[in-house]
């Protein structure tokens, strides 16, 4: 049996709020992440771990999720999430 997949990949964690801002409002967002995917691949990143971007009261940096079925508006839309994931 081979090694687990995570033994042979580079994992890069992204905190959406501070990673890349696509619309100039000072808050990183999902389109900003999507715009940097080719760069991450060029760096050798094979797996991306994205911190929570769901709707949240933001009392715990987004980990206090209030709606697992929607994106916090400051980060974008469900369509933005789908585009990033594809």
PDB file of N, CA, C and O in Angstrom:
ATOM      1  N   UNK A   1       0.840  -1.185   0.000  1.00  0.00           N
ATOM      2  CA  UNK A   1       0.000   0.000   0.000  1.00  0.00           C
ATOM      3  C   UNK A   1       0.881   1.243   0.000  1.00  0.00           C
ATOM      4  O   UNK A   1       1.872   1.307   0.728  1.00  0.00           O
ATOM      5  N   UNK A   2       0.521   2.228  -0.816  1.00  0.00           N
ATOM      6  CA  UNK A   2       1.313   3.448  -0.936  1.00  0.00           C
ATOM      7  C   UNK A   2       1.112   4.399   0.226  1.00  0.00           C
ATOM      8  O   UNK A   2       0.268   4.184   1.097  1.00  0.00           O
ATOM      9  N   UNK A   3       1.891   5.434   0.219  1.00  0.00           N
ATOM     10  CA  UNK A   3       1.782   6.473   1.249  1.00  0.00           C
ATOM     11  C   UNK A   3       0.488   7.257   1.077  1.00  0.00           C
ATOM     12  O   UNK A   3      -0.033   7.350  -0.035  1.00  0.00           O
ATOM     13  N   UNK A   4      -0.038   7.821   2.161  1.00  0.00           N
ATOM     14  CA  UNK A   4      -1.219   8.689   2.043  1.00  0.00           C
ATOM     15  C   UNK A   4      -0.915   9.873   1.125  1.00  0.00           C
ATOM     16  O   UNK A   4       0.226  10.329   1.058  1.00  0.00           O
ATOM     17  N   UNK A   5      -1.933  10.373   0.418  1.00  0.00           N
ATOM     18  CA  UNK A   5      -1.750  11.433  -0.577  1.00  0.00           C
ATOM     19  C   UNK A   5      -1.085  12.671   0.002  1.00  0.00           C
ATOM     20  O   UNK A   5      -0.329  13.349  -0.694  1.00  0.00           O
ATOM     21  N   UNK A   6      -1.354  12.973   1.260  1.00  0.00           N
ATOM     22  CA  UNK A   6      -0.814  14.208   1.835  1.00  0.00           C
ATOM     23  C   UNK A   6       0.684  14.125   2.119  1.00  0.00           C
ATOM     24  O   UNK A   6       1.303  15.133   2.460  1.00  0.00           O
ATOM     25  N   UNK A   7       1.262  12.953   1.985  1.00  0.00           N
ATOM     26  CA  UNK A   7       2.710  12.820   2.146  1.00  0.00           C
ATOM     27  C   UNK A   7       3.466  13.295   0.908  1.00  0.00           C
ATOM     28  O   UNK A   7       4.670  13.541   0.969  1.00  0.00           O
ATOM     29  N   UNK A   8       2.760  13.423  -0.213  1.00  0.00           N
ATOM     30  CA  UNK A   8       3.454  13.764  -1.455  1.00  0.00           C
ATOM     31  C   UNK A   8       2.898  15.025  -2.126  1.00  0.00           C
ATOM     32  O   UNK A   8       2.981  15.167  -3.346  1.00  0.00           O
ATOM     33  N   UNK A   9       2.342  15.924  -1.341  1.00  0.00           N
ATOM     34  CA  UNK A   9       1.826  17.172  -1.897  1.00  0.00           C
ATOM     35  C   UNK A   9       2.254  18.343  -1.023  1.00  0.00           C
ATOM     36  O   UNK A   9       2.581  18.171   0.151  1.00  0.00           O
ATOM     37  N   UNK A  10       2.249  19.511  -1.600  1.00  0.00           N
ATOM     38  CA  UNK A  10       2.471  20.732  -0.833  1.00  0.00           C
ATOM     39  C   UNK A  10       1.109  21.330  -0.537  1.00  0.00           C
ATOM     40  O   UNK A  10       0.339  21.620  -1.453  1.00  0.00           O
ATOM     41  N   UNK A  11       0.808  21.516   0.750  1.00  0.00           N
ATOM     42  CA  UNK A  11      -0.478  22.065   1.174  1.00  0.00           C
ATOM     43  C   UNK A  11      -0.274  23.529   1.540  1.00  0.00           C
ATOM     44  O   UNK A  11       0.629  23.873   2.302  1.00  0.00           O
ATOM     45  N   UNK A  12      -1.128  24.386   0.984  1.00  0.00           N
ATOM     46  CA  UNK A  12      -1.035  25.827   1.213  1.00  0.00           C
ATOM     47  C   UNK A  12      -2.353  26.306   1.798  1.00  0.00           C
ATOM     48  O   UNK A  12      -3.399  26.178   1.161  1.00  0.00           O
ATOM     49  N   UNK A  13      -2.311  26.860   3.013  1.00  0.00           N
ATOM     50  CA  UNK A  13      -3.527  27.383   3.632  1.00  0.00           C
ATOM     51  C   UNK A  13      -3.736  28.834   3.223  1.00  0.00           C
ATOM     52  O   UNK A  13      -2.804  29.638   3.219  1.00  0.00           O
ATOM     53  N   UNK A  14      -4.981  29.151   2.880  1.00  0.00           N
ATOM     54  CA  UNK A  14      -5.346  30.512   2.498  1.00  0.00           C
ATOM     55  C   UNK A  14      -6.400  31.034   3.455  1.00  0.00           C
ATOM     56  O   UNK A  14      -7.435  30.401   3.661  1.00  0.00           O
ATOM     57  N   UNK A  15      -6.128  32.196   4.040  1.00  0.00           N
ATOM     58  CA  UNK A  15      -7.121  32.917   4.835  1.00  0.00           C
ATOM     59  C   UNK A  15      -7.706  33.962   3.893  1.00  0.00           C
ATOM     60  O   UNK A  15      -7.049  34.961   3.601  1.00  0.00           O
ATOM     61  N   UNK A  16      -8.932  33.749   3.411  1.00  0.00           N
ATOM     62  CA  UNK A  16      -9.479  34.602   2.350  1.00  0.00           C
ATOM     63  C   UNK A  16      -9.405  36.103   2.624  1.00  0.00           C
ATOM     64  O   UNK A  16      -9.105  36.878   1.716  1.00  0.00           O
ATOM     65  N   UNK A  17      -9.669  36.518   3.845  1.00  0.00           N
ATOM     66  CA  UNK A  17      -9.745  37.945   4.173  1.00  0.00           C
ATOM     67  C   UNK A  17      -8.446  38.688   3.859  1.00  0.00           C
ATOM     68  O   UNK A  17      -8.481  39.873   3.528  1.00  0.00           O
ATOM     69  N   UNK A  18      -7.312  38.016   3.955  1.00  0.00           N
ATOM     70  CA  UNK A  18      -6.031  38.707   3.769  1.00  0.00           C
ATOM     71  C   UNK A  18      -5.229  38.207   2.565  1.00  0.00           C
ATOM     72  O   UNK A  18      -4.110  38.670   2.348  1.00  0.00           O
ATOM     73  N   UNK A  19      -5.768  37.284   1.788  1.00  0.00           N
ATOM     74  CA  UNK A  19      -4.958  36.702   0.709  1.00  0.00           C
ATOM     75  C   UNK A  19      -4.879  37.584  -0.533  1.00  0.00           C
ATOM     76  O   UNK A  19      -3.789  38.019  -0.904  1.00  0.00           O
ATOM     77  N   UNK A  20      -6.003  37.854  -1.179  1.00  0.00           N
ATOM     78  CA  UNK A  20      -5.982  38.653  -2.415  1.00  0.00           C
ATOM     79  C   UNK A  20      -7.324  39.352  -2.586  1.00  0.00           C
ATOM     80  O   UNK A  20      -8.379  38.718  -2.553  1.00  0.00           O
ATOM     81  N   UNK A  21      -7.266  40.654  -2.767  1.00  0.00           N
ATOM     82  CA  UNK A  21      -8.460  41.500  -2.904  1.00  0.00           C
ATOM     83  C   UNK A  21      -8.675  41.820  -4.379  1.00  0.00           C
ATOM     84  O   UNK A  21      -7.841  42.480  -4.998  1.00  0.00           O
ATOM     85  N   UNK A  22      -9.789  41.356  -4.946  1.00  0.00           N
ATOM     86  CA  UNK A  22     -10.027  41.570  -6.381  1.00  0.00           C
ATOM     87  C   UNK A  22     -10.784  42.855  -6.694  1.00  0.00           C
ATOM     88  O   UNK A  22     -10.767  43.318  -7.835  1.00  0.00           O
ATOM     89  N   UNK A  23     -11.448  43.438  -5.693  1.00  0.00           N
ATOM     90  CA  UNK A  23     -12.295  44.601  -5.994  1.00  0.00           C
ATOM     91  C   UNK A  23     -11.850  45.890  -5.305  1.00  0.00           C
ATOM     92  O   UNK A  23     -12.552  46.899  -5.374  1.00  0.00           O
ATOM     93  N   UNK A  24     -10.701  45.869  -4.645  1.00  0.00           N
ATOM     94  CA  UNK A  24     -10.132  47.080  -4.074  1.00  0.00           C
ATOM     95  C   UNK A  24     -10.782  47.594  -2.807  1.00  0.00           C
ATOM     96  O   UNK A  24     -10.581  48.751  -2.438  1.00  0.00           O
ATOM     97  N   UNK A  25     -11.569  46.744  -2.120  1.00  0.00           N
ATOM     98  CA  UNK A  25     -12.210  47.202  -0.880  1.00  0.00           C
ATOM     99  C   UNK A  25     -11.366  46.925   0.362  1.00  0.00           C
ATOM    100  O   UNK A  25     -11.787  47.223   1.479  1.00  0.00           O
ATOM    101  N   UNK A  26     -10.180  46.356   0.170  1.00  0.00           N
ATOM    102  CA  UNK A  26      -9.292  46.091   1.294  1.00  0.00           C
ATOM    103  C   UNK A  26      -9.523  44.755   1.976  1.00  0.00           C
ATOM    104  O   UNK A  26      -8.846  44.437   2.954  1.00  0.00           O
ATOM    105  N   UNK A  27     -10.472  43.964   1.478  1.00  0.00           N
ATOM    106  CA  UNK A  27     -10.774  42.649   2.043  1.00  0.00           C
ATOM    107  C   UNK A  27     -10.547  41.608   0.953  1.00  0.00           C
ATOM    108  O   UNK A  27     -11.100  41.711  -0.142  1.00  0.00           O
ATOM    109  N   UNK A  28      -9.735  40.613   1.260  1.00  0.00           N
ATOM    110  CA  UNK A  28      -9.528  39.537   0.301  1.00  0.00           C
ATOM    111  C   UNK A  28     -10.838  38.836   0.003  1.00  0.00           C
ATOM    112  O   UNK A  28     -11.765  38.869   0.812  1.00  0.00           O
ATOM    113  N   UNK A  29     -10.917  38.201  -1.155  1.00  0.00           N
ATOM    114  CA  UNK A  29     -12.175  37.580  -1.556  1.00  0.00           C
ATOM    115  C   UNK A  29     -11.913  36.365  -2.444  1.00  0.00           C
ATOM    116  O   UNK A  29     -10.778  36.103  -2.844  1.00  0.00           O
ATOM    117  N   UNK A  30     -12.980  35.634  -2.742  1.00  0.00           N
ATOM    118  CA  UNK A  30     -12.845  34.418  -3.536  1.00  0.00           C
ATOM    119  C   UNK A  30     -12.361  34.691  -4.958  1.00  0.00           C
ATOM    120  O   UNK A  30     -11.512  33.946  -5.447  1.00  0.00           O
ATOM    121  N   UNK A  31     -12.859  35.726  -5.649  1.00  0.00           N
ATOM    122  CA  UNK A  31     -12.279  36.011  -6.964  1.00  0.00           C
ATOM    123  C   UNK A  31     -10.778  36.327  -6.880  1.00  0.00           C
ATOM    124  O   UNK A  31     -10.026  36.021  -7.806  1.00  0.00           O
ATOM    125  N   UNK A  32     -10.350  36.933  -5.782  1.00  0.00           N
ATOM    126  CA  UNK A  32      -8.925  37.183  -5.587  1.00  0.00           C
ATOM    127  C   UNK A  32      -8.138  35.889  -5.492  1.00  0.00           C
ATOM    128  O   UNK A  32      -7.053  35.771  -6.061  1.00  0.00           O
ATOM    129  N   UNK A  33      -8.687  34.916  -4.771  1.00  0.00           N
ATOM    130  CA  UNK A  33      -8.037  33.602  -4.682  1.00  0.00           C
ATOM    131  C   UNK A  33      -7.980  32.963  -6.062  1.00  0.00           C
ATOM    132  O   UNK A  33      -6.934  32.471  -6.485  1.00  0.00           O
ATOM    133  N   UNK A  34      -9.112  32.974  -6.763  1.00  0.00           N
ATOM    134  CA  UNK A  34      -9.178  32.372  -8.096  1.00  0.00           C
ATOM    135  C   UNK A  34      -8.139  32.989  -9.026  1.00  0.00           C
ATOM    136  O   UNK A  34      -7.534  32.288  -9.837  1.00  0.00           O
ATOM    137  N   UNK A  35      -7.935  34.289  -8.909  1.00  0.00           N
ATOM    138  CA  UNK A  35      -6.977  34.969  -9.790  1.00  0.00           C
ATOM    139  C   UNK A  35      -5.536  34.543  -9.532  1.00  0.00           C
ATOM    140  O   UNK A  35      -4.669  34.779 -10.373  1.00  0.00           O
ATOM    141  N   UNK A  36      -5.265  33.927  -8.399  1.00  0.00           N
ATOM    142  CA  UNK A  36      -3.897  33.524  -8.041  1.00  0.00           C
ATOM    143  C   UNK A  36      -3.661  32.021  -8.161  1.00  0.00           C
ATOM    144  O   UNK A  36      -2.582  31.544  -7.811  1.00  0.00           O
ATOM    145  N   UNK A  37      -4.641  31.266  -8.646  1.00  0.00           N
ATOM    146  CA  UNK A  37      -4.493  29.810  -8.692  1.00  0.00           C
ATOM    147  C   UNK A  37      -3.327  29.365  -9.575  1.00  0.00           C
ATOM    148  O   UNK A  37      -2.581  28.465  -9.193  1.00  0.00           O
ATOM    149  N   UNK A  38      -3.159  29.973 -10.738  1.00  0.00           N
ATOM    150  CA  UNK A  38      -2.032  29.596 -11.607  1.00  0.00           C
ATOM    151  C   UNK A  38      -0.697  29.861 -10.917  1.00  0.00           C
ATOM    152  O   UNK A  38       0.239  29.072 -11.047  1.00  0.00           O
ATOM    153  N   UNK A  39      -0.610  30.961 -10.190  1.00  0.00           N
ATOM    154  CA  UNK A  39       0.607  31.295  -9.442  1.00  0.00           C
ATOM    155  C   UNK A  39       0.900  30.220  -8.395  1.00  0.00           C
ATOM    156  O   UNK A  39       2.045  29.794  -8.239  1.00  0.00           O
ATOM    157  N   UNK A  40      -0.142  29.784  -7.677  1.00  0.00           N
ATOM    158  CA  UNK A  40       0.050  28.749  -6.662  1.00  0.00           C
ATOM    159  C   UNK A  40       0.527  27.448  -7.293  1.00  0.00           C
ATOM    160  O   UNK A  40       1.395  26.770  -6.743  1.00  0.00           O
ATOM    161  N   UNK A  41      -0.034  27.099  -8.441  1.00  0.00           N
ATOM    162  CA  UNK A  41       0.415  25.901  -9.157  1.00  0.00           C
ATOM    163  C   UNK A  41       1.881  26.052  -9.557  1.00  0.00           C
ATOM    164  O   UNK A  41       2.664  25.113  -9.410  1.00  0.00           O
ATOM    165  N   UNK A  42       2.256  27.225 -10.061  1.00  0.00           N
ATOM    166  CA  UNK A  42       3.653  27.476 -10.437  1.00  0.00           C
ATOM    167  C   UNK A  42       4.595  27.337  -9.245  1.00  0.00           C
ATOM    168  O   UNK A  42       5.752  26.952  -9.411  1.00  0.00           O
ATOM    169  N   UNK A  43       4.107  27.646  -8.049  1.00  0.00           N
ATOM    170  CA  UNK A  43       4.912  27.482  -6.832  1.00  0.00           C
ATOM    171  C   UNK A  43       5.066  26.020  -6.430  1.00  0.00           C
ATOM    172  O   UNK A  43       5.924  25.685  -5.613  1.00  0.00           O
ATOM    173  N   UNK A  44       4.236  25.147  -7.004  1.00  0.00           N
ATOM    174  CA  UNK A  44       4.279  23.735  -6.659  1.00  0.00           C
ATOM    175  C   UNK A  44       3.215  23.318  -5.664  1.00  0.00           C
ATOM    176  O   UNK A  44       3.262  22.209  -5.132  1.00  0.00           O
ATOM    177  N   UNK A  45       2.259  24.192  -5.408  1.00  0.00           N
ATOM    178  CA  UNK A  45       1.175  23.859  -4.484  1.00  0.00           C
ATOM    179  C   UNK A  45       0.271  22.834  -5.154  1.00  0.00           C
ATOM    180  O   UNK A  45      -0.182  23.037  -6.281  1.00  0.00           O
ATOM    181  N   UNK A  46       0.011  21.735  -4.458  1.00  0.00           N
ATOM    182  CA  UNK A  46      -0.850  20.686  -4.990  1.00  0.00           C
ATOM    183  C   UNK A  46      -2.192  20.608  -4.300  1.00  0.00           C
ATOM    184  O   UNK A  46      -3.145  20.049  -4.842  1.00  0.00           O
ATOM    185  N   UNK A  47      -2.269  21.175  -3.093  1.00  0.00           N
ATOM    186  CA  UNK A  47      -3.501  21.137  -2.310  1.00  0.00           C
ATOM    187  C   UNK A  47      -3.689  22.485  -1.637  1.00  0.00           C
ATOM    188  O   UNK A  47      -2.757  23.045  -1.061  1.00  0.00           O
ATOM    189  N   UNK A  48      -4.902  22.991  -1.720  1.00  0.00           N
ATOM    190  CA  UNK A  48      -5.218  24.287  -1.127  1.00  0.00           C
ATOM    191  C   UNK A  48      -6.213  24.079   0.010  1.00  0.00           C
ATOM    192  O   UNK A  48      -7.254  23.448  -0.172  1.00  0.00           O
ATOM    193  N   UNK A  49      -5.886  24.610   1.176  1.00  0.00           N
ATOM    194  CA  UNK A  49      -6.772  24.561   2.337  1.00  0.00           C
ATOM    195  C   UNK A  49      -7.269  25.983   2.545  1.00  0.00           C
ATOM    196  O   UNK A  49      -6.496  26.868   2.913  1.00  0.00           O
ATOM    197  N   UNK A  50      -8.559  26.201   2.311  1.00  0.00           N
ATOM    198  CA  UNK A  50      -9.129  27.540   2.422  1.00  0.00           C
ATOM    199  C   UNK A  50      -9.864  27.651   3.752  1.00  0.00           C
ATOM    200  O   UNK A  50     -10.760  26.858   4.043  1.00  0.00           O
ATOM    201  N   UNK A  51      -9.483  28.629   4.551  1.00  0.00           N
ATOM    202  CA  UNK A  51     -10.179  28.885   5.814  1.00  0.00           C
ATOM    203  C   UNK A  51     -11.624  29.289   5.516  1.00  0.00           C
ATOM    204  O   UNK A  51     -11.940  29.660   4.386  1.00  0.00           O
ATOM    205  N   UNK A  52     -12.504  29.219   6.521  1.00  0.00           N
ATOM    206  CA  UNK A  52     -13.932  29.447   6.284  1.00  0.00           C
ATOM    207  C   UNK A  52     -14.247  30.767   5.581  1.00  0.00           C
ATOM    208  O   UNK A  52     -13.694  31.820   5.896  1.00  0.00           O
ATOM    209  N   UNK A  53     -15.159  30.660   4.615  1.00  0.00           N
ATOM    210  CA  UNK A  53     -15.650  31.844   3.903  1.00  0.00           C
ATOM    211  C   UNK A  53     -17.177  31.886   3.902  1.00  0.00           C
ATOM    212  O   UNK A  53     -17.788  32.633   3.138  1.00  0.00           O
ATOM    213  N   UNK A  54     -17.782  31.075   4.768  1.00  0.00           N
ATOM    214  CA  UNK A  54     -19.241  31.044   4.894  1.00  0.00           C
ATOM    215  C   UNK A  54     -19.747  32.279   5.634  1.00  0.00           C
ATOM    216  O   UNK A  54     -18.973  33.009   6.253  1.00  0.00           O
ATOM    217  N   UNK A  55     -21.054  32.497   5.561  1.00  0.00           N
ATOM    218  CA  UNK A  55     -21.646  33.589   6.339  1.00  0.00           C
ATOM    219  C   UNK A  55     -21.344  33.365   7.813  1.00  0.00           C
ATOM    220  O   UNK A  55     -21.414  32.242   8.311  1.00  0.00           O
ATOM    221  N   UNK A  56     -21.008  34.450   8.501  1.00  0.00           N
ATOM    222  CA  UNK A  56     -20.568  34.366   9.889  1.00  0.00           C
ATOM    223  C   UNK A  56     -20.706  35.732  10.547  1.00  0.00           C
ATOM    224  O   UNK A  56     -20.553  36.758   9.884  1.00  0.00           O
ATOM    225  N   UNK A  57     -20.995  35.755  11.858  1.00  0.00           N
ATOM    226  CA  UNK A  57     -20.982  37.039  12.564  1.00  0.00           C
ATOM    227  C   UNK A  57     -19.560  37.588  12.768  1.00  0.00           C
ATOM    228  O   UNK A  57     -19.398  38.704  13.261  1.00  0.00           O
ATOM    229  N   UNK A  58     -18.544  36.823  12.398  1.00  0.00           N
ATOM    230  CA  UNK A  58     -17.133  37.232  12.466  1.00  0.00           C
ATOM    231  C   UNK A  58     -16.668  37.562  13.882  1.00  0.00           C
ATOM    232  O   UNK A  58     -15.842  38.455  14.073  1.00  0.00           O
ATOM    233  N   UNK A  59     -17.190  36.852  14.861  1.00  0.00           N
ATOM    234  CA  UNK A  59     -16.702  37.020  16.236  1.00  0.00           C
ATOM    235  C   UNK A  59     -15.489  36.122  16.504  1.00  0.00           C
ATOM    236  O   UNK A  59     -14.758  36.311  17.476  1.00  0.00           O
ATOM    237  N   UNK A  60     -15.296  35.141  15.617  1.00  0.00           N
ATOM    238  CA  UNK A  60     -14.204  34.183  15.775  1.00  0.00           C
ATOM    239  C   UNK A  60     -13.465  34.004  14.438  1.00  0.00           C
ATOM    240  O   UNK A  60     -13.126  32.885  14.054  1.00  0.00           O
ATOM    241  N   UNK A  61     -13.225  35.112  13.743  1.00  0.00           N
ATOM    242  CA  UNK A  61     -12.483  35.120  12.476  1.00  0.00           C
ATOM    243  C   UNK A  61     -13.082  34.192  11.424  1.00  0.00           C
ATOM    244  O   UNK A  61     -12.352  33.611  10.620  1.00  0.00           O
ATOM    245  N   UNK A  62     -14.409  34.050  11.425  1.00  0.00           N
ATOM    246  CA  UNK A  62     -15.092  33.247  10.423  1.00  0.00           C
ATOM    247  C   UNK A  62     -15.333  31.808  10.808  1.00  0.00           C
ATOM    248  O   UNK A  62     -16.043  31.093  10.101  1.00  0.00           O
ATOM    249  N   UNK A  63     -14.759  31.364  11.916  1.00  0.00           N
ATOM    250  CA  UNK A  63     -14.980  29.986  12.342  1.00  0.00           C
ATOM    251  C   UNK A  63     -16.322  29.813  13.049  1.00  0.00           C
ATOM    252  O   UNK A  63     -16.741  28.685  13.310  1.00  0.00           O
ATOM    253  N   UNK A  64     -16.992  30.908  13.359  1.00  0.00           N
ATOM    254  CA  UNK A  64     -18.320  30.873  13.976  1.00  0.00           C
ATOM    255  C   UNK A  64     -19.382  30.957  12.874  1.00  0.00           C
ATOM    256  O   UNK A  64     -20.134  31.928  12.790  1.00  0.00           O
ATOM    257  N   UNK A  65     -19.423  29.937  12.047  1.00  0.00           N
ATOM    258  CA  UNK A  65     -20.278  29.915  10.857  1.00  0.00           C
ATOM    259  C   UNK A  65     -21.748  29.971  11.250  1.00  0.00           C
ATOM    260  O   UNK A  65     -22.196  29.249  12.140  1.00  0.00           O
ATOM    261  N   UNK A  66     -22.493  30.845  10.569  1.00  0.00           N
ATOM    262  CA  UNK A  66     -23.937  30.939  10.814  1.00  0.00           C
ATOM    263  C   UNK A  66     -24.748  30.338   9.671  1.00  0.00           C
ATOM    264  O   UNK A  66     -25.938  30.074   9.842  1.00  0.00           O
ATOM    265  N   UNK A  67     -24.132  30.114   8.508  1.00  0.00           N
ATOM    266  CA  UNK A  67     -24.837  29.528   7.365  1.00  0.00           C
ATOM    267  C   UNK A  67     -23.830  28.796   6.486  1.00  0.00           C
ATOM    268  O   UNK A  67     -23.081  29.411   5.728  1.00  0.00           O
ATOM    269  N   UNK A  68     -23.829  27.474   6.603  1.00  0.00           N
ATOM    270  CA  UNK A  68     -22.896  26.656   5.827  1.00  0.00           C
ATOM    271  C   UNK A  68     -23.273  26.555   4.350  1.00  0.00           C
ATOM    272  O   UNK A  68     -22.537  25.963   3.561  1.00  0.00           O
ATOM    273  N   UNK A  69     -24.412  27.130   3.976  1.00  0.00           N
ATOM    274  CA  UNK A  69     -24.900  27.025   2.595  1.00  0.00           C
ATOM    275  C   UNK A  69     -24.733  28.313   1.807  1.00  0.00           C
ATOM    276  O   UNK A  69     -25.230  28.411   0.685  1.00  0.00           O
ATOM    277  N   UNK A  70     -24.045  29.307   2.367  1.00  0.00           N
ATOM    278  CA  UNK A  70     -23.879  30.569   1.660  1.00  0.00           C
ATOM    279  C   UNK A  70     -22.522  31.184   1.986  1.00  0.00           C
ATOM    280  O   UNK A  70     -21.910  30.883   3.011  1.00  0.00           O
ATOM    281  N   UNK A  71     -22.080  32.035   1.101  1.00  0.00           N
ATOM    282  CA  UNK A  71     -20.790  32.717   1.226  1.00  0.00           C
ATOM    283  C   UNK A  71     -21.005  34.069   1.896  1.00  0.00           C
ATOM    284  O   UNK A  71     -21.977  34.763   1.599  1.00  0.00           O
ATOM    285  N   UNK A  72     -20.110  34.443   2.791  1.00  0.00           N
ATOM    286  CA  UNK A  72     -20.172  35.779   3.394  1.00  0.00           C
ATOM    287  C   UNK A  72     -20.025  36.804   2.277  1.00  0.00           C
ATOM    288  O   UNK A  72     -19.122  36.682   1.449  1.00  0.00           O
ATOM    289  N   UNK A  73     -20.895  37.812   2.236  1.00  0.00           N
ATOM    290  CA  UNK A  73     -20.889  38.751   1.112  1.00  0.00           C
ATOM    291  C   UNK A  73     -19.559  39.468   0.893  1.00  0.00           C
ATOM    292  O   UNK A  73     -19.237  39.823  -0.241  1.00  0.00           O
ATOM    293  N   UNK A  74     -18.783  39.688   1.949  1.00  0.00           N
ATOM    294  CA  UNK A  74     -17.498  40.365   1.757  1.00  0.00           C
ATOM    295  C   UNK A  74     -16.502  39.503   0.972  1.00  0.00           C
ATOM    296  O   UNK A  74     -15.519  40.017   0.438  1.00  0.00           O
ATOM    297  N   UNK A  75     -16.762  38.188   0.905  1.00  0.00           N
ATOM    298  CA  UNK A  75     -15.871  37.290   0.176  1.00  0.00           C
ATOM    299  C   UNK A  75     -16.355  36.967  -1.229  1.00  0.00           C
ATOM    300  O   UNK A  75     -15.589  36.449  -2.041  1.00  0.00           O
ATOM    301  N   UNK A  76     -17.606  37.265  -1.524  1.00  0.00           N
ATOM    302  CA  UNK A  76     -18.129  36.983  -2.860  1.00  0.00           C
ATOM    303  C   UNK A  76     -19.469  36.282  -2.808  1.00  0.00           C
ATOM    304  O   UNK A  76     -20.271  36.504  -1.901  1.00  0.00           O
ATOM    305  N   UNK A  77     -19.699  35.431  -3.796  1.00  0.00           N
ATOM    306  CA  UNK A  77     -20.982  34.756  -3.968  1.00  0.00           C
ATOM    307  C   UNK A  77     -20.774  33.249  -4.092  1.00  0.00           C
ATOM    308  O   UNK A  77     -19.644  32.770  -4.193  1.00  0.00           O
ATOM    309  N   UNK A  78     -21.877  32.518  -4.084  1.00  0.00           N
ATOM    310  CA  UNK A  78     -21.784  31.078  -4.324  1.00  0.00           C
ATOM    311  C   UNK A  78     -21.182  30.797  -5.700  1.00  0.00           C
ATOM    312  O   UNK A  78     -20.412  29.851  -5.866  1.00  0.00           O
ATOM    313  N   UNK A  79     -21.533  31.618  -6.675  1.00  0.00           N
ATOM    314  CA  UNK A  79     -20.953  31.450  -8.016  1.00  0.00           C
ATOM    315  C   UNK A  79     -19.436  31.635  -7.976  1.00  0.00           C
ATOM    316  O   UNK A  79     -18.708  30.923  -8.667  1.00  0.00           O
ATOM    317  N   UNK A  80     -18.955  32.586  -7.172  1.00  0.00           N
ATOM    318  CA  UNK A  80     -17.505  32.784  -7.018  1.00  0.00           C
ATOM    319  C   UNK A  80     -16.865  31.550  -6.393  1.00  0.00           C
ATOM    320  O   UNK A  80     -15.779  31.138  -6.801  1.00  0.00           O
ATOM    321  N   UNK A  81     -17.539  30.955  -5.397  1.00  0.00           N
ATOM    322  CA  UNK A  81     -17.015  29.751  -4.745  1.00  0.00           C
ATOM    323  C   UNK A  81     -16.956  28.597  -5.740  1.00  0.00           C
ATOM    324  O   UNK A  81     -15.968  27.863  -5.788  1.00  0.00           O
ATOM    325  N   UNK A  82     -18.010  28.438  -6.531  1.00  0.00           N
ATOM    326  CA  UNK A  82     -18.026  27.368  -7.529  1.00  0.00           C
ATOM    327  C   UNK A  82     -16.903  27.551  -8.545  1.00  0.00           C
ATOM    328  O   UNK A  82     -16.242  26.583  -8.922  1.00  0.00           O
ATOM    329  N   UNK A  83     -16.685  28.780  -8.985  1.00  0.00           N
ATOM    330  CA  UNK A  83     -15.612  29.042  -9.950  1.00  0.00           C
ATOM    331  C   UNK A  83     -14.246  28.721  -9.350  1.00  0.00           C
ATOM    332  O   UNK A  83     -13.396  28.141 -10.025  1.00  0.00           O
ATOM    333  N   UNK A  84     -14.028  29.093  -8.091  1.00  0.00           N
ATOM    334  CA  UNK A  84     -12.755  28.815  -7.435  1.00  0.00           C
ATOM    335  C   UNK A  84     -12.541  27.302  -7.314  1.00  0.00           C
ATOM    336  O   UNK A  84     -11.436  26.808  -7.538  1.00  0.00           O
ATOM    337  N   UNK A  85     -13.589  26.579  -6.963  1.00  0.00           N
ATOM    338  CA  UNK A  85     -13.475  25.133  -6.752  1.00  0.00           C
ATOM    339  C   UNK A  85     -13.241  24.388  -8.062  1.00  0.00           C
ATOM    340  O   UNK A  85     -12.494  23.410  -8.098  1.00  0.00           O
ATOM    341  N   UNK A  86     -13.877  24.847  -9.136  1.00  0.00           N
ATOM    342  CA  UNK A  86     -13.697  24.178 -10.434  1.00  0.00           C
ATOM    343  C   UNK A  86     -12.277  24.351 -10.903  1.00  0.00           C
ATOM    344  O   UNK A  86     -11.917  23.864 -11.975  1.00  0.00           O
TER     345      UNK A  86
END
